[in-house]
Amino acid sequence: MRTLEPRRSDELTIKDGGGRPGASDLPADSVVSRRILPSGEVERRFANGVIERISSGKIVRILPDGTQQVLLMQQVIPVAPPPPPPGSPENEWLGGHAQHLLDMIVALAVGDPAARENYLATESDARNVYERIARRTQTIGYLTQP
């Protein structure tokens, strides 16, 4: 059996405010762009030059002078019921919900297929549908933070 690796692009950038000029007129703590990196991290760039890279378990803030602040979070195995039987209405609903969340991630990343590929390449260790739903919900939260 041959396994195909998903193609990954270098990055996907989302410009807030339609990429309009005048970013220097924004408040210093305004997000000026968001992107999903090939590593699956969500990167947010602020008007004051701060770069924030968010992934499961850590946040790295890169200040304009190049210094980094790292916040590590401890993760535990989420409590989840056993997966429903294949073909059951519950299994169909959970699968559809997980797909809807993935579609939301792609839509927040301006619909570029590279966002889907970059994200899915980092989700291979999700143990079950509940974990995929939790991770996708968390990523949507990262992408929509003000």
Long-range contacts (C-beta under 8 A, 24 or more apart in sequence): 5-121, 6-117, 6-120, 6-121, 7-117, 8-38, 8-114, 8-117, 8-118, 8-121, 9-38, 9-112, 9-114, 9-117, 9-118, 10-38, 11-35, 11-36, 11-37, 11-38, 11-43, 11-114, 12-36, 12-109, 12-110, 12-112, 12-114, 12-115, 12-118, 14-108, 14-109, 14-110, 14-143, 23-47, 31-145, 31-146, 34-108, 34-109, 34-143, 35-109, 36-105, 36-109, 36-114, 36-115, 36-118, 36-119, 36-143, 37-118, 38-118, 38-121, 39-118, 39-122, 40-118, 40-119, 40-121, 40-122, 40-123, 42-139, 42-142, 42-143, 44-142, 44-145, 54-142, 56-135, 56-138, 78-130, 78-131, 78-134, 80-128, 80-130, 80-131, 81-130, 83-128, 83-129, 83-130, 91-129, 94-129, 94-130, 94-133, 95-129, 97-133, 98-129, 98-132, 98-133, 98-136, 101-133, 101-136, 101-137, 101-140, 102-136, 104-136, 104-140, 105-136, 105-139, 105-140, 105-143, 108-140, 108-143, 108-144, 109-143
